Amino acid sequence: MSGKVTDEQQQPLSYANVVFLSLPDSAFVAGAVSGEDGSFSLSAEGGKGVLKVSCIGYTTLYKDCGPGEQLSLQLKADAQLLDEVVVKGDLPKTRLKGSSMITTVAGSVLEKAGTAENLLDRIPGVSAGGGAVSVFGRGAAEVYINGRKVRDSSELDQLASENIKSVEVINNPGARYAASVKAVVRITTKRAPGEGFGFNNRAYAKFNKDWTVLDQFNFNYRSGGFDLSGMLAASDGHAWSERNVVQDTYLDKLWKQHMHMDEKEHSQNLYTMLSANYTFGNGHALGVRYNWKRQPRYDSWGTLDSEVLQNGEQDELLRSVYESTSRETSHTLNFYYAGQVGKWNIDFNADALWNGNDTDGFTDEQVTTPSGTETDRRQVNTFSRADNSLYAGKLVLSREWLGGELSLGGEYSHNTHGNDYVNPEGLLEDDHSEIREGNASGFVEYGRSFGSVYVQAGVRFEHVAADYYEGGKRVESQSKQYNDWFPSATVVVPAGNVQLALSYASDIVRPSYHMLRGNIVYNNRYTYESGNPLLRPQVAQNLILNAVYDWTQLTLGYVHTKDAIVTTSIPYSDTDPSIALLTNTNAPAYNHTFASLSLTPTIGIWSPQLTAAVVKQWYHTDTPWGRLNLDKPLVSLSWENSLKLPGGFLLNADASWSSLGHEENTEVKRQLWSVNAMLYKGFLNDRLTFQLQATDLFNSTRSRSLVYLGSLRTFYTDAEPNSRSVSLTIRYKFNATKSKYKGTGAGSSQKNRM
C-alpha cells in the first residue's frame, strides 16, 4: 500500500511514522517514514490490518486498510506545552542510502561551518572552493539544493550551513542524470517554519594583496501556499598570479624558453534573482524563477618576459605587455510543476538561457638581442564575441510498481553557440563560426528491495546532433551525430554492521565550446593557443564500492577511460616548427583506480576528521624521449579539527598534504601542504554571526608540474603561492524563512558546456 500524509492545511508532513499492524493482535508487520513530499509505501505479506500514523505535534491516527490501497491521511495538530525534552542517540554522521552517502548536518558541529561551500569542503570525499565542487575520484559535481540545480556558485555562499539538514553525495549517478554528470551533491535544508516577510544579508571582505568585497541581500515573503523570494548581490574582486614557465622544443636544436608571467585581475559582478512559487491542492506546486547576471567589467593585465636559447646559448629576449577586457550578460528562466496524478509523481521543468560575452585583447611584444638591440616589435589586437542560447525541457515520472519504484522520463535541449573573432593585423586567422546542437535523451530506472538487499538498475539513451558552420556555411567534417546508451546498476548489501554499496555506470565528457573553437590566441611569437573542432567525447566505465561502518567510510573505484581530452602541442606551421600551437586532443584509452578512507569520530568537544586517499593510473604518452609510462600514484592526507570552545565559539584548524605523482600527461613535481583556520561566533540567537577565516597560513601551496605535450615539447610550470588570505563574513537575518521553490531545471549539461 502507499499514500501521502498531510496536515490540516493539506501541506505534506515529512518524517511521519507509518506502521502497519496485523489483526486481531495488533502485532507489528512493517513500517516506513514519510518522505519530503509526505509520501510513503509499505510492502508486506498478509491481509487487512490497521495503519498507525504518528508525528510529533499531531494526534496519532489509526485507520483500517488492506492490500493495494492508495491512502490520503490527514493528521490534526496536538500541541502541548512541555518543560523539557532531551533526545540522545548514536546516529552516525554518514550513512549509505542506495548508492548515496548521506551526511547528517543538523545537530552536528558541521552546522557552524559557515556557508554551504565551507560545509561541503568538510564532507568526506568532497572538496569545495572558489565556487567549484568536486568529488574524490570522480571530478566536478552537479550540486542541487532541495532538488533544484545550482546554476550560480554564489548560491553556495548565500546558504548558511546552519540551515542545512543533510548532504547526499552520489559518486556514480544512475540513468536519471545526464551521462555527462560524474558526481552529484544534493543539499537538503531544514524545514523553516513561519510566514510573513524575512531577509538575510551577508557582507564579506577578503584580503590577498588586494581587497575583494561582496554584499548580498536575500528576501522572502510567505503566505499560505504562496512564496516569493529574491536576491540582490554585488561584488568587486581582485586576484593575481605569478609563475615561471619553461617550454622545451626538441627539433634539430633544443629551443628553450624561460618565461616569467605576472598577471592581475579585477572583476565586478551584479546578480539578481526573483522566484514565485505556489503550492495548492494535495501536494501540487508550480513556480517560475528568473536570474540575471551582469559582469560590467572583467580586466586582466600583465607581463610576459621570455628568454629564448638555442642549444644552451642565448638567442633573443622577448617582453610582452598585454591586457584584456571582457563584458558579459546572462539571463536564465525556469518554470516547473511538481505534483501527483493518480499513482504517478510528476516533475516537469522548462528552461531558457541567453548569454553574451565581448572580449577585447591587446599585446605589445618587443624582441631584442642579448645585447639589447631591438630586432622586432609587434602589436596584436583581437576582438571576440560569443553568444549562447538554450531552450530545454525535462519530464520525470515515478510511481510504486511491483513492490519497488519505477522512474522514467525524457529531456530535450536545443542550443546555439556563435563565435566571432577578429585580428585586424592579419597575424591570426579570423573566425566566424556557429554550432547548433540538439540533445534528446530518455531514461528508465527501477529499484526494489529483496529482504535486506536493495537492487537498482537503469539505462539512458542520448542522441546528439551538432552542426558546425563557418562563415554561414555548414562544415560536414566538423558536424557530428552521436547515439549512445548508458547503463547503470547498484546493489546494496548489509554485512553485519557494515553497509556496502557496489555501483556501475558509464559517463561521457563532451568537449566545451571553448575547446571546440576554431580561432587562435596569440601568447608570444613562439606560443599560440587554439581549440580543436575535431575533438571526440571522452567516455568512461566506472565501478565503485562504498562501505560505511559507524564513523568510518571507505570508497574504492576502478575507471576505464576512452578518448580522454588532454592538452598537447603541435607545430604551428611546417615552415617554422619552433612555434608551438597548444591545443586539445584525444588520448589513447587508459585505466585508473582510486581509494579513500575517512575517520570522523566525536570525542567530547573535539570533532576530528582524518582522510587518506590515493589515485593510481596506467597511462602512456609520447614524449621527446619516446613513449613513457606515467603510473606513479598520487597520495593525499587531510586532518580537519572542530573544537567547541566556551562562550559559544567554534574553532576549526585544518591541515592537508599531497604527494608527487602522475595525473594523465602531467607529472606533479612538488609536494603540497597547507594549514587553514576559522573562528565562528553567533549573537542574538545566531541572528547575527561572525566568521573569521585564514587560508594557507604559511603561504605554502607552491605548485610545480611538468606536462608532456607530445613528441616535441614539454611544459614546466612553477607557480608562486597565491592562496594565503584572511576574510571576514558578517551575516544578519530576520525571520529568514526559506523559499519553497522546487524547480530542478533542464538542459544542465549543456549549460555547463557554455
Buried (B, 14 or more C-beta within 10 A) or exposed (E): BBBBBBBEEBBBBBEBBBBBBBEEEEEEBBBBEBBBBBBBBBBEEEEEBBBBBBBEEBEEBEEEBEEEBEBEBBBEEEEEEEEEEEEEEEEBBBBBBBBBBBBBBBEBBBBBBBBBBBBBBBBBBBBBEEEEBBBBBBEBBBBBBBBBBBBBBBBBBBBBBBBBBBBBBBBBBBBBBBBBBBBBBBBBBBEBEEBEEBBBBBBBBBBBEEEBBBBBBBBBBBEEBBBBBBBBBBBBBBBBBBBBBBBBBBEEBEBBBBBBBBBBBBBBBBBBBBBBBBBEEBBBBBBBBBBBBBBEBBBBBBEBBBBBBBEEEBBBBBBBBBBBBBBBBBBBBBBBBBBBEEEEBBBBBBBBBBBBBBBEBBBEBBBBEEEEEEEEEBEBBBBBBBBBBBBBBBBBBBBBEEEBBBBBBBBBBBBBBBBBBBBEEEBBEBBBBBBBBBBBBBBBBBBBBEEEEBBBBBBBBBBBBBBBBBEEEEBEEBBBEBEBEBBBBBBBEEEEEBBBBBBBBBBBBBBBBEBBBBBBBBBBBBBBBBBBBBBBBBBBBBBBBBBBBBBBBBBBBBBBBBBBBBBBBBBBEEEEBBBBBBBBBBBEBBEBBBBBBBBBEBEEEEBBBBBBBBBBBEBBBBBBEEEBEBBBBBBBBBBBBBBBEEEEEBBBBBBBBBBBBBBBBBBBBBBBBBBBBBBBBBEEEBBEBEBEBBBBBEBBBBBBBBBBBBBBBBBBBBBBBBBBBBBEBBBBBEBBBBBBBBBBBBBBBBBBBB
